[in-house]
Amino acid sequence: MSIVAELMNQPGVLAAGEFAYRGDRFSYRGQLDEEQARMLSIVCRATTMTAHMETQLLNNVSTATGLTGVRGWLLRGPGHTLCVYANTFCLFNTHAGSPNRIVRLLTAALADDAMDLI
Amino acid sequence: MATLNQLMALPGAVAAFAFQGDGTLGEHQIAATRLIDPATLALMARMCAANLQIATLQASGWDQQPGTELKGFLPVQDFTLIGLEWSVVVDNAHHTAVVLTNDKSDYEAAFAALER
């Protein structure tokens, strides 16, 4: 089962998909229309690039931090949470979804994904 | 609001800190200075402030889109950055953050502690 399919099976998940690190390509499943998914993929790419820049800055100051190299991020609101790991995103209901479970699934599936593509 | 002592009691806590809206580092605790030094923590505080602003910008834009699927992010509660070995969980309401090792990280416990 693909990671996107696994995510869609989790409680509270509204949509999941993948985005390209370069360019505007994306794919998704769930409760988004094409335009929403496109907007989301742009945000995922831009924020991941920003996080990559930030961890590089930290690495320049101290090579000892465990933040060197970004793997993902979560944006949590009262209604929805967006989780991004490598080039995969997952949108879920903040109260019905489990961030711990979703991050564990993503880590297990994508931890070995090449980071030099970012 | 959780105290820094309470945040440092979270599994895998490396550091906990408060910061101002402009990213200036405030009170902080570090589990061991060999893990992270105050200068790096100060840069991390700026990063946290910046990410909260970016997240709020994104959420504000989505909130004005038709449909409900991309609403529900305002007000932003937390932004978490997951690095190779550590994660930083940042609370927007109180401008506090905790750094956790990924192998022990319990994000849900961190959210609950930060939002207390």
gemmi code that builds the backbone of each chain (N, CA, C; Angstrom):
import gemmi

chains = {
    "A": [
        ("MET", (0.850, -1.190, 0.000), (0.000, 0.000, 0.000), (0.886, 1.241, 0.000)),
        ("SER", (0.550, 2.203, -0.825), (1.365, 3.419, -0.877), (1.180, 4.206, 0.409)),
        ("ILE", (2.132, 5.113, 0.691), (2.018, 5.907, 1.916), (0.789, 6.793, 1.849)),
        ("VAL", (0.446, 7.313, 0.672), (-0.742, 8.162, 0.555), (-1.998, 7.353, 0.888)),
        ("ALA", (-2.073, 6.130, 0.398), (-3.228, 5.267, 0.698), (-3.279, 4.942, 2.187)),
        ("GLU", (-2.113, 4.678, 2.778), (-2.068, 4.396, 4.222), (-2.558, 5.598, 5.019)),
        ("LEU", (-2.122, 6.787, 4.614), (-2.541, 7.997, 5.323), (-4.050, 8.188, 5.202)),
        ("MET", (-4.586, 7.955, 4.027), (-6.024, 8.147, 3.820), (-6.850, 7.195, 4.681)),
        ("ASN", (-6.237, 6.102, 5.136), (-6.937, 5.152, 6.002), (-6.912, 5.553, 7.462)),
        ("GLN", (-6.166, 6.592, 7.800), (-6.041, 6.998, 9.204), (-7.233, 7.846, 9.636)),
        ("PRO", (-7.627, 7.729, 10.897), (-8.752, 8.536, 11.388), (-8.490, 10.028, 11.224)),
        ("GLY", (-9.474, 10.747, 10.760), (-9.388, 12.203, 10.696), (-8.703, 12.765, 9.472)),
        ("VAL", (-8.107, 11.919, 8.644), (-7.372, 12.419, 7.480), (-8.351, 12.861, 6.396)),
        ("LEU", (-8.169, 14.070, 5.907), (-9.051, 14.649, 4.897), (-8.444, 14.543, 3.496)),
        ("ALA", (-7.140, 14.626, 3.431), (-6.475, 14.556, 2.122), (-5.006, 14.229, 2.346)),
        ("ALA", (-4.409, 13.631, 1.340), (-2.980, 13.330, 1.384), (-2.471, 13.338, -0.039)),
        ("GLY", (-1.199, 13.639, -0.194), (-0.669, 13.671, -1.552), (0.825, 13.897, -1.562)),
        ("GLU", (1.334, 14.132, -2.734), (2.764, 14.348, -2.938), (2.976, 15.603, -3.777)),
        ("PHE", (4.101, 16.259, -3.556), (4.426, 17.452, -4.323), (5.878, 17.342, -4.787)),
        ("ALA", (6.190, 18.053, -5.850), (7.551, 18.038, -6.377), (8.366, 19.136, -5.699)),
        ("TYR", (9.658, 18.867, -5.458), (10.526, 19.900, -4.889), (10.803, 21.007, -5.908)),
        ("ARG", (10.729, 20.663, -7.171), (10.939, 21.665, -8.226), (9.732, 21.636, -9.157)),
        ("GLY", (9.231, 22.801, -9.465), (8.096, 22.839, -10.376), (6.781, 22.603, -9.658)),
        ("ASP", (5.711, 22.598, -10.393), (4.364, 22.618, -9.832), (3.638, 21.275, -9.903)),
        ("ARG", (4.369, 20.181, -9.998), (3.675, 18.897, -10.119), (3.204, 18.429, -8.751)),
        ("PHE", (2.027, 17.825, -8.711), (1.503, 17.284, -7.463), (0.486, 16.204, -7.781)),
        ("SER", (0.186, 15.396, -6.786), (-0.900, 14.422, -6.889), (-1.533, 14.337, -5.511)),
        ("TYR", (-2.794, 13.938, -5.451), (-3.452, 13.914, -4.147), (-4.662, 12.999, -4.180)),
        ("ARG", (-5.117, 12.671, -2.985), (-6.393, 11.990, -2.813), (-7.126, 12.680, -1.675)),
        ("GLY", (-8.444, 12.671, -1.726), (-9.225, 13.179, -0.606), (-10.052, 14.398, -0.927)),
        ("GLN", (-10.413, 15.126, 0.123), (-11.430, 16.164, 0.048), (-10.859, 17.527, -0.319)),
        ("LEU", (-10.191, 17.585, -1.436), (-9.714, 18.857, -1.973), (-10.086, 18.914, -3.441)),
        ("ASP", (-10.320, 20.127, -3.950), (-10.435, 20.196, -5.399), (-9.052, 20.483, -5.978)),
        ("GLU", (-8.975, 20.477, -7.280), (-7.675, 20.592, -7.952), (-6.943, 21.871, -7.546)),
        ("GLU", (-7.664, 22.979, -7.496), (-7.052, 24.270, -7.186), (-6.552, 24.306, -5.734)),
        ("GLN", (-7.327, 23.745, -4.830), (-6.894, 23.702, -3.428), (-5.633, 22.860, -3.295)),
        ("ALA", (-5.613, 21.732, -3.989), (-4.440, 20.861, -3.922), (-3.222, 21.553, -4.520)),
        ("ARG", (-3.426, 22.300, -5.585), (-2.323, 23.029, -6.201), (-1.766, 24.071, -5.230)),
        ("MET", (-2.671, 24.833, -4.589), (-2.234, 25.854, -3.618), (-1.477, 25.203, -2.467)),
        ("LEU", (-2.030, 24.093, -2.014), (-1.408, 23.407, -0.882), (-0.010, 22.910, -1.263)),
        ("SER", (0.127, 22.397, -2.475), (1.426, 21.861, -2.904), (2.458, 22.983, -2.995)),
        ("ILE", (2.026, 24.172, -3.406), (2.950, 25.314, -3.469), (3.410, 25.689, -2.062)),
        ("VAL", (2.479, 25.719, -1.125), (2.828, 26.036, 0.265), (3.763, 24.977, 0.828)),
        ("CYS", (3.475, 23.726, 0.528), (4.325, 22.636, 1.030), (5.749, 22.805, 0.509)),
        ("ARG", (5.881, 23.062, -0.764), (7.206, 23.205, -1.362), (7.931, 24.420, -0.788)),
        ("ALA", (7.241, 25.562, -0.730), (7.868, 26.797, -0.253), (8.272, 26.687, 1.214)),
        ("THR", (7.422, 26.121, 2.022), (7.726, 26.027, 3.457), (8.844, 25.022, 3.702)),
        ("THR", (8.849, 23.939, 2.951), (9.930, 22.966, 3.086), (11.260, 23.581, 2.670)),
        ("MET", (11.262, 24.367, 1.616), (12.492, 25.053, 1.191), (12.956, 26.042, 2.258)),
        ("THR", (11.997, 26.756, 2.857), (12.334, 27.700, 3.922), (12.938, 26.965, 5.112)),
        ("ALA", (12.325, 25.859, 5.496), (12.836, 25.074, 6.619), (14.230, 24.539, 6.296)),
        ("HIS", (14.437, 24.165, 5.053), (15.755, 23.691, 4.615), (16.786, 24.807, 4.775)),
        ("MET", (16.436, 26.016, 4.363), (17.325, 27.168, 4.525), (17.637, 27.394, 6.003)),
        ("GLU", (16.626, 27.299, 6.841), (16.802, 27.555, 8.271), (17.741, 26.540, 8.914)),
        ("THR", (17.553, 25.278, 8.569), (18.414, 24.257, 9.177), (19.851, 24.392, 8.679)),
        ("GLN", (20.027, 24.857, 7.468), (21.379, 25.115, 6.969), (22.028, 26.260, 7.736)),
        ("LEU", (21.233, 27.306, 8.039), (21.760, 28.417, 8.841), (22.202, 27.913, 10.217)),
        ("LEU", (21.356, 27.079, 10.820), (21.704, 26.544, 12.138), (22.968, 25.696, 12.040)),
        ("ASN", (23.087, 24.956, 10.965), (24.259, 24.105, 10.773), (25.522, 24.949, 10.638)),
        ("ASN", (25.380, 26.154, 10.078), (26.540, 27.044, 9.951), (27.000, 27.549, 11.317)),
        ("VAL", (26.048, 27.664, 12.241), (26.384, 28.161, 13.580), (26.914, 27.029, 14.451)),
        ("SER", (26.281, 25.883, 14.337), (26.697, 24.755, 15.148), (26.356, 23.463, 14.426)),
        ("THR", (27.354, 22.636, 14.178), (27.081, 21.378, 13.469), (26.497, 20.331, 14.408)),
        ("ALA", (26.353, 20.718, 15.670), (25.905, 19.724, 16.644), (24.389, 19.615, 16.748)),
        ("THR", (23.651, 20.566, 16.163), (22.214, 20.502, 16.400), (21.583, 19.347, 15.619)),
        ("GLY", (20.624, 18.728, 16.243), (19.903, 17.633, 15.608), (18.896, 18.100, 14.580)),
        ("LEU", (18.879, 19.424, 14.325), (17.951, 19.931, 13.317), (18.582, 19.955, 11.931)),
        ("THR", (19.864, 19.654, 11.864), (20.541, 19.711, 10.575), (19.830, 18.809, 9.583)),
        ("GLY", (19.316, 19.385, 8.539), (18.573, 18.602, 7.561), (17.116, 18.506, 7.974)),
        ("VAL", (16.261, 19.177, 7.222), (14.838, 19.154, 7.552), (14.214, 17.888, 7.000)),
        ("ARG", (13.360, 17.237, 7.780), (12.592, 16.096, 7.304), (11.132, 16.477, 7.065)),
        ("GLY", (10.614, 17.374, 7.904), (9.218, 17.750, 7.713), (8.780, 18.815, 8.689)),
        ("TRP", (7.483, 19.068, 8.678), (6.926, 20.077, 9.584), (5.433, 19.854, 9.735)),
        ("LEU", (4.889, 20.487, 10.785), (3.446, 20.433, 11.017), (2.952, 21.834, 11.310)),
        ("LEU", (1.814, 22.182, 10.735), (1.132, 23.434, 11.016), (-0.210, 23.065, 11.619)),
        ("ARG", (-0.444, 23.460, 12.845), (-1.624, 22.998, 13.593), (-2.525, 24.159, 13.940)),
        ("GLY", (-3.791, 24.019, 13.556), (-4.798, 25.014, 13.898), (-5.897, 24.364, 14.701)),
        ("PRO", (-6.883, 25.143, 15.111), (-7.954, 24.586, 15.940), (-8.814, 23.572, 15.198)),
        ("GLY", (-8.887, 23.668, 13.882), (-9.743, 22.752, 13.129), (-8.956, 21.756, 12.301)),
        ("HIS", (-7.887, 22.239, 11.645), (-7.113, 21.405, 10.732), (-5.636, 21.441, 11.068)),
        ("THR", (-4.966, 20.354, 10.723), (-3.513, 20.261, 10.850), (-2.957, 19.806, 9.522)),
        ("LEU", (-1.849, 20.411, 9.107), (-1.140, 20.001, 7.895), (0.208, 19.443, 8.312)),
        ("CYS", (0.468, 18.227, 7.880), (1.745, 17.576, 8.180), (2.457, 17.308, 6.867)),
        ("VAL", (3.713, 17.682, 6.795), (4.523, 17.449, 5.601), (5.767, 16.679, 6.022)),
        ("TYR", (6.095, 15.643, 5.280), (7.313, 14.861, 5.538), (7.895, 14.485, 4.184)),
        ("ALA", (9.158, 14.826, 3.984), (9.780, 14.674, 2.654), (8.862, 15.379, 1.660)),
        ("ASN", (8.407, 14.703, 0.603), (7.555, 15.378, -0.375), (6.108, 14.905, -0.294)),
        ("THR", (5.698, 14.495, 0.909), (4.340, 14.003, 1.110), (3.621, 14.888, 2.120)),
        ("PHE", (2.365, 15.200, 1.836), (1.591, 16.011, 2.769), (0.349, 15.246, 3.218)),
        ("CYS", (-0.123, 15.630, 4.394), (-1.316, 15.005, 4.954), (-2.107, 16.086, 5.679)),
        ("LEU", (-3.342, 16.274, 5.269), (-4.234, 17.251, 5.887), (-5.226, 16.483, 6.739)),
        ("PHE", (-5.335, 16.818, 8.028), (-6.256, 16.071, 8.871), (-6.954, 16.961, 9.890)),
        ("ASN", (-8.061, 16.455, 10.388), (-8.813, 17.145, 11.421), (-7.989, 17.116, 12.710)),
        ("THR", (-7.805, 18.286, 13.302), (-6.930, 18.404, 14.472), (-7.386, 17.525, 15.629)),
        ("HIS", (-8.699, 17.375, 15.806), (-9.180, 16.618, 16.971), (-9.302, 15.132, 16.665)),
        ("ALA", (-9.622, 14.792, 15.415), (-9.838, 13.381, 15.079), (-8.560, 12.678, 14.653)),
        ("GLY", (-7.565, 13.425, 14.184), (-6.326, 12.820, 13.703), (-5.258, 12.767, 14.790)),
        ("SER", (-4.315, 11.859, 14.621), (-3.225, 11.715, 15.592), (-1.899, 12.126, 14.956)),
        ("PRO", (-1.346, 13.273, 15.350), (-0.053, 13.686, 14.795), (1.032, 12.643, 15.048)),
        ("ASN", (1.043, 12.042, 16.228), (2.067, 11.040, 16.536), (1.998, 9.883, 15.545)),
        ("ARG", (0.809, 9.381, 15.330), (0.624, 8.226, 14.448), (0.984, 8.584, 13.011)),
        ("ILE", (0.569, 9.753, 12.572), (0.814, 10.162, 11.189), (2.302, 10.393, 10.962)),
        ("VAL", (2.981, 11.045, 11.895), (4.421, 11.272, 11.724), (5.163, 9.923, 11.752)),
        ("ARG", (4.719, 9.011, 12.605), (5.377, 7.694, 12.652), (5.225, 6.962, 11.320)),
        ("LEU", (4.042, 7.010, 10.756), (3.803, 6.363, 9.457), (4.703, 6.971, 8.387)),
        ("LEU", (4.756, 8.293, 8.365), (5.558, 8.983, 7.358), (7.043, 8.687, 7.550)),
        ("THR", (7.490, 8.685, 8.792), (8.898, 8.402, 9.069), (9.246, 6.992, 8.607)),
        ("ALA", (8.393, 6.035, 8.940), (8.663, 4.643, 8.575), (8.745, 4.485, 7.063)),
        ("ALA", (7.910, 5.216, 6.344), (7.852, 5.056, 4.889), (8.914, 5.869, 4.167)),
        ("LEU", (9.287, 7.032, 4.718), (10.054, 8.004, 3.933), (11.389, 8.410, 4.551)),
        ("ALA", (11.766, 7.832, 5.679), (12.980, 8.284, 6.366), (14.218, 8.151, 5.485)),
        ("ASP", (14.212, 7.202, 4.567), (15.392, 6.986, 3.726), (15.330, 7.750, 2.401)),
        ("ASP", (14.292, 8.553, 2.224), (14.187, 9.340, 0.989), (15.366, 10.297, 0.893)),
        ("ALA", (15.907, 10.427, -0.299), (17.063, 11.297, -0.498), (16.718, 12.736, -0.164)),
        ("MET", (17.584, 13.392, 0.607), (17.325, 14.769, 0.987), (18.030, 15.745, 0.060)),
        ("ASP", (18.880, 15.240, -0.809), (19.590, 16.171, -1.678), (18.732, 16.645, -2.841)),
        ("LEU", (17.495, 16.165, -2.872), (16.585, 16.646, -3.912), (15.944, 17.977, -3.520)),
        ("ILE", (16.005, 18.301, -2.235), (15.367, 19.538, -1.752), (16.132, 20.743, -2.306)),
    ],
    "B": [
        ("MET", (-0.246, 28.435, 30.991), (0.963, 28.379, 30.188), (1.982, 27.474, 30.877)),
        ("ALA", (2.561, 26.556, 30.129), (3.511, 25.635, 30.739), (4.783, 26.377, 31.142)),
        ("THR", (5.355, 25.958, 32.241), (6.648, 26.514, 32.637), (7.743, 25.794, 31.859)),
        ("LEU", (8.924, 26.393, 31.834), (10.028, 25.739, 31.135), (10.359, 24.408, 31.816)),
        ("ASN", (10.209, 24.350, 33.131), (10.458, 23.098, 33.845), (9.519, 22.007, 33.358)),
        ("GLN", (8.251, 22.357, 33.154), (7.272, 21.377, 32.669), (7.614, 20.920, 31.260)),
        ("LEU", (8.075, 21.841, 30.427), (8.451, 21.466, 29.061), (9.695, 20.576, 29.076)),
        ("MET", (10.632, 20.873, 29.949), (11.848, 20.063, 30.022), (11.570, 18.660, 30.560)),
        ("ALA", (10.399, 18.473, 31.191), (10.024, 17.147, 31.685), (9.444, 16.270, 30.580)),
        ("LEU", (9.213, 16.820, 29.408), (8.694, 16.023, 28.288), (9.751, 15.019, 27.843)),
        ("PRO", (9.327, 13.844, 27.370), (10.307, 12.850, 26.908), (11.174, 13.412, 25.792)),
        ("GLY", (12.477, 13.253, 25.919), (13.383, 13.692, 24.857), (13.676, 15.169, 24.827)),
        ("ALA", (13.283, 15.915, 25.854), (13.491, 17.376, 25.836), (14.976, 17.714, 25.874)),
        ("VAL", (15.401, 18.531, 24.939), (16.783, 18.991, 24.840), (16.893, 20.416, 25.362)),
        ("ALA", (15.869, 21.218, 25.048), (15.863, 22.616, 25.472), (14.429, 23.120, 25.430)),
        ("ALA", (14.179, 24.167, 26.190), (12.881, 24.844, 26.166), (13.148, 26.333, 26.305)),
        ("PHE", (12.360, 27.115, 25.613), (12.642, 28.550, 25.670), (11.406, 29.365, 25.349)),
        ("ALA", (11.454, 30.616, 25.783), (10.443, 31.604, 25.444), (11.099, 32.602, 24.497)),
        ("PHE", (10.283, 33.277, 23.710), (10.839, 34.262, 22.800), (9.815, 35.349, 22.549)),
        ("GLN", (10.309, 36.497, 22.115), (9.417, 37.612, 21.814), (8.942, 37.514, 20.362)),
        ("GLY", (8.009, 38.345, 20.015), (7.450, 38.322, 18.672), (8.486, 38.558, 17.579)),
        ("ASP", (9.533, 39.305, 17.902), (10.580, 39.571, 16.910), (11.662, 38.490, 16.918)),
        ("GLY", (11.454, 37.441, 17.718), (12.396, 36.334, 17.746), (13.504, 36.468, 18.779)),
        ("THR", (13.483, 37.510, 19.583), (14.503, 37.660, 20.625), (14.320, 36.560, 21.668)),
        ("LEU", (15.405, 35.862, 21.943), (15.361, 34.771, 22.907), (15.106, 35.326, 24.303)),
        ("GLY", (14.200, 34.652, 25.044), (13.942, 35.020, 26.428), (14.504, 33.953, 27.351)),
        ("GLU", (13.743, 33.672, 28.386), (14.164, 32.632, 29.337), (14.354, 31.311, 28.614)),
        ("HIS", (15.341, 30.543, 29.060), (15.555, 29.267, 28.384), (16.212, 28.276, 29.335)),
        ("GLN", (16.041, 27.008, 29.024), (16.713, 25.944, 29.755), (17.273, 24.978, 28.724)),
        ("ILE", (18.465, 24.485, 29.005), (19.124, 23.538, 28.111), (19.478, 22.307, 28.931)),
        ("ALA", (19.190, 21.128, 28.407), (19.470, 19.901, 29.161), (20.965, 19.741, 29.398)),
        ("ALA", (21.760, 20.071, 28.391), (23.223, 19.994, 28.528), (23.830, 20.888, 27.463)),
        ("THR", (24.775, 21.737, 27.841), (25.309, 22.700, 26.864), (26.108, 22.010, 25.761)),
        ("ARG", (26.447, 20.729, 25.994), (27.138, 20.030, 24.910), (26.141, 19.728, 23.772)),
        ("LEU", (24.848, 19.782, 24.096), (23.834, 19.489, 23.088), (23.516, 20.713, 22.247)),
        ("ILE", (23.410, 21.834, 22.911), (23.063, 23.070, 22.198), (23.526, 24.245, 23.043)),
        ("ASP", (24.088, 25.260, 22.385), (24.577, 26.409, 23.143), (23.600, 27.574, 22.987)),
        ("PRO", (23.690, 28.563, 23.861), (22.736, 29.684, 23.830), (22.727, 30.449, 22.502)),
        ("ALA", (23.876, 30.551, 21.835), (23.911, 31.286, 20.561), (23.067, 30.566, 19.509)),
        ("THR", (23.158, 29.242, 19.485), (22.353, 28.471, 18.525), (20.883, 28.570, 18.906)),
        ("LEU", (20.605, 28.553, 20.203), (19.222, 28.668, 20.664), (18.645, 30.021, 20.275)),
        ("ALA", (19.471, 31.056, 20.326), (19.009, 32.398, 19.953), (18.602, 32.428, 18.479)),
        ("LEU", (19.384, 31.765, 17.626), (19.033, 31.708, 16.204), (17.768, 30.880, 16.013)),
        ("MET", (17.643, 29.843, 16.796), (16.462, 28.989, 16.721), (15.206, 29.782, 17.108)),
        ("ALA", (15.335, 30.668, 18.086), (14.196, 31.491, 18.502), (13.742, 32.387, 17.358)),
        ("ARG", (14.675, 32.940, 16.630), (14.319, 33.779, 15.463), (13.623, 32.928, 14.397)),
        ("MET", (14.120, 31.732, 14.217), (13.515, 30.819, 13.253), (12.067, 30.519, 13.656)),
        ("CYS", (11.849, 30.289, 14.936), (10.505, 29.970, 15.422), (9.548, 31.140, 15.193)),
        ("ALA", (9.999, 32.346, 15.508), (9.158, 33.524, 15.302), (8.816, 33.687, 13.826)),
        ("ALA", (9.811, 33.496, 12.983), (9.590, 33.648, 11.537), (8.599, 32.602, 11.036)),
        ("ASN", (8.745, 31.367, 11.469), (7.860, 30.303, 10.996), (6.418, 30.514, 11.446)),
        ("LEU", (6.233, 31.049, 12.633), (4.869, 31.342, 13.091), (4.236, 32.421, 12.216)),
        ("GLN", (5.018, 33.417, 11.839), (4.486, 34.481, 10.974), (4.143, 33.929, 9.589)),
        ("ILE", (5.004, 33.093, 9.062), (4.739, 32.507, 7.738), (3.487, 31.631, 7.815)),
        ("ALA", (3.400, 30.828, 8.881), (2.243, 29.942, 9.038), (0.954, 30.755, 9.134)),
        ("THR", (0.991, 31.860, 9.852), (-0.198, 32.697, 10.002), (-0.567, 33.345, 8.668)),
        ("LEU", (0.438, 33.743, 7.916), (0.180, 34.294, 6.573), (-0.520, 33.246, 5.703)),
        ("GLN", (0.015, 32.042, 5.701), (-0.559, 30.975, 4.879), (-1.999, 30.688, 5.308)),
        ("ALA", (-2.187, 30.545, 6.614), (-3.517, 30.222, 7.139), (-4.512, 31.335, 6.824)),
        ("SER", (-4.053, 32.567, 6.881), (-4.938, 33.713, 6.597), (-5.369, 33.690, 5.140)),
        ("GLY", (-4.453, 33.351, 4.260), (-4.795, 33.267, 2.838), (-5.786, 32.148, 2.570)),
        ("TRP", (-5.536, 31.000, 3.158), (-6.449, 29.872, 2.957), (-7.835, 30.181, 3.506)),
        ("ASP", (-7.877, 30.926, 4.595), (-9.150, 31.203, 5.249), (-10.059, 32.030, 4.353)),
        ("GLN", (-9.483, 32.700, 3.375), (-10.276, 33.550, 2.496), (-10.652, 32.840, 1.205)),
        ("GLN", (-10.277, 31.569, 1.098), (-10.617, 30.816, -0.107), (-12.019, 30.236, 0.013)),
        ("PRO", (-12.696, 30.012, -1.109), (-14.006, 29.356, -1.024), (-13.860, 27.920, -0.530)),
        ("GLY", (-14.914, 27.389, 0.032), (-14.881, 26.012, 0.549), (-14.321, 25.989, 1.969)),
        ("THR", (-14.449, 24.851, 2.610), (-14.052, 24.759, 4.018), (-12.803, 23.913, 4.239)),
        ("GLU", (-12.330, 23.242, 3.189), (-11.267, 22.268, 3.390), (-9.962, 22.886, 3.860)),
        ("LEU", (-9.682, 24.127, 3.419), (-8.427, 24.767, 3.810), (-8.631, 25.806, 4.902)),
        ("LYS", (-9.851, 25.889, 5.453), (-10.043, 26.764, 6.603), (-9.712, 25.955, 7.848)),
        ("GLY", (-9.837, 26.571, 9.021), (-9.637, 25.817, 10.259), (-8.217, 25.874, 10.789)),
        ("PHE", (-7.368, 26.701, 10.182), (-5.997, 26.825, 10.675), (-5.799, 28.059, 11.561)),
        ("LEU", (-6.805, 28.945, 11.543), (-6.659, 30.176, 12.330), (-7.428, 30.088, 13.650)),
        ("PRO", (-6.885, 30.596, 14.748), (-5.510, 31.081, 14.849), (-4.532, 29.906, 14.880)),
        ("VAL", (-3.365, 30.098, 14.296), (-2.362, 29.035, 14.297), (-2.004, 28.706, 15.745)),
        ("GLN", (-2.014, 27.439, 16.065), (-1.720, 27.028, 17.445), (-0.234, 26.659, 17.599)),
        ("ASP", (0.243, 25.843, 16.683), (1.635, 25.402, 16.797), (2.246, 25.235, 15.422)),
        ("PHE", (3.558, 25.399, 15.375), (4.330, 25.018, 14.191), (5.469, 24.130, 14.680)),
        ("THR", (5.617, 22.996, 14.039), (6.655, 22.036, 14.444), (7.599, 21.795, 13.283)),
        ("LEU", (8.891, 21.875, 13.534), (9.893, 21.578, 12.520), (10.543, 20.249, 12.891)),
        ("ILE", (10.572, 19.321, 11.968), (11.156, 18.002, 12.226), (12.479, 17.927, 11.486)),
        ("GLY", (13.582, 17.865, 12.247), (14.888, 17.736, 11.645), (15.317, 16.281, 11.605)),
        ("LEU", (16.592, 16.078, 11.310), (17.100, 14.713, 11.198), (16.989, 13.970, 12.522)),
        ("GLU", (17.328, 14.655, 13.624), (17.323, 13.980, 14.924), (16.470, 14.687, 15.963)),
        ("TRP", (16.190, 15.975, 15.747), (15.397, 16.745, 16.707), (14.173, 17.352, 16.027)),
        ("SER", (13.220, 17.683, 16.876), (12.072, 18.483, 16.425), (11.933, 19.684, 17.348)),
        ("VAL", (11.437, 20.788, 16.794), (11.131, 21.970, 17.611), (9.635, 22.201, 17.520)),
        ("VAL", (8.962, 22.176, 18.646), (7.521, 22.415, 18.697), (7.315, 23.806, 19.269)),
        ("VAL", (6.637, 24.652, 18.511), (6.533, 26.078, 18.859), (5.070, 26.452, 19.062)),
        ("ASP", (4.782, 27.043, 20.182), (3.417, 27.463, 20.496), (3.229, 28.939, 20.150)),
        ("ASN", (2.162, 29.252, 19.421), (1.947, 30.616, 18.960), (1.372, 31.523, 20.043)),
        ("ALA", (0.473, 30.998, 20.850), (-0.216, 31.848, 21.824), (0.739, 32.374, 22.891)),
        ("HIS", (1.696, 31.549, 23.293), (2.577, 31.931, 24.397), (4.015, 32.171, 23.961)),
        ("HIS", (4.302, 31.970, 22.676), (5.676, 32.150, 22.180), (6.671, 31.371, 23.038)),
        ("THR", (6.375, 30.104, 23.177), (7.308, 29.206, 23.847), (7.560, 28.017, 22.937)),
        ("ALA", (8.678, 27.349, 23.169), (9.049, 26.236, 22.299), (9.809, 25.197, 23.095)),
        ("VAL", (9.743, 23.978, 22.613), (10.516, 22.896, 23.213), (11.198, 22.118, 22.094)),
        ("VAL", (12.452, 21.749, 22.333), (13.234, 20.964, 21.380), (13.264, 19.532, 21.894)),
        ("LEU", (12.880, 18.587, 21.045), (12.777, 17.179, 21.451), (13.616, 16.302, 20.537)),
        ("THR", (14.177, 15.245, 21.092), (14.820, 14.268, 20.209), (13.712, 13.463, 19.533)),
        ("ASN", (13.904, 13.183, 18.239), (12.856, 12.510, 17.470), (12.558, 11.112, 17.999)),
        ("ASP", (13.566, 10.417, 18.515), (13.329, 9.038, 18.947), (12.411, 8.967, 20.160)),
        ("LYS", (12.317, 10.060, 20.901), (11.438, 10.046, 22.077), (10.260, 11.013, 21.938)),
        ("SER", (10.167, 11.689, 20.806), (9.202, 12.784, 20.702), (7.767, 12.296, 20.777)),
        ("ASP", (7.011, 12.993, 21.594), (5.570, 12.773, 21.711), (4.947, 14.136, 21.389)),
        ("TYR", (4.591, 14.319, 20.115), (4.102, 15.630, 19.688), (2.811, 15.989, 20.391)),
        ("GLU", (1.968, 15.002, 20.591), (0.677, 15.287, 21.236), (0.871, 15.738, 22.673)),
        ("ALA", (1.827, 15.125, 23.380), (2.110, 15.566, 24.739), (2.710, 16.977, 24.724)),
        ("ALA", (3.545, 17.244, 23.732), (4.155, 18.577, 23.616), (3.089, 19.632, 23.351)),
        ("PHE", (2.156, 19.349, 22.438), (1.077, 20.312, 22.166), (0.280, 20.580, 23.440)),
        ("ALA", (-0.051, 19.480, 24.147), (-0.866, 19.633, 25.353), (-0.124, 20.468, 26.399)),
        ("ALA", (1.176, 20.223, 26.554), (1.959, 20.951, 27.552), (2.092, 22.423, 27.176)),
        ("LEU", (2.357, 22.700, 25.902), (2.567, 24.084, 25.456), (1.282, 24.901, 25.539)),
        ("GLU", (0.163, 24.234, 25.310), (-1.097, 24.971, 25.253), (-1.786, 25.056, 26.609)),
        ("ARG", (-1.140, 24.510, 27.630), (-1.726, 24.514, 28.970), (-1.986, 25.937, 29.440)),
    ],
}
model = gemmi.Model(1)
for chain_id, residues in chains.items():
    chain = gemmi.Chain(chain_id)
    for i, (resn, *xyz) in enumerate(residues, 1):
        res = gemmi.Residue()
        res.name, res.seqid = resn, gemmi.SeqId(i, " ")
        for name, pos in zip(("N", "CA", "C"), xyz):
            atom = gemmi.Atom()
            atom.name, atom.element = name, gemmi.Element(name[0])
            atom.pos, atom.b_iso = gemmi.Position(*pos), 0.0
            res.add_atom(atom)
        chain.add_residue(res)
    model.add_chain(chain)
structure = gemmi.Structure()
structure.add_model(model)
structure.setup_entities()
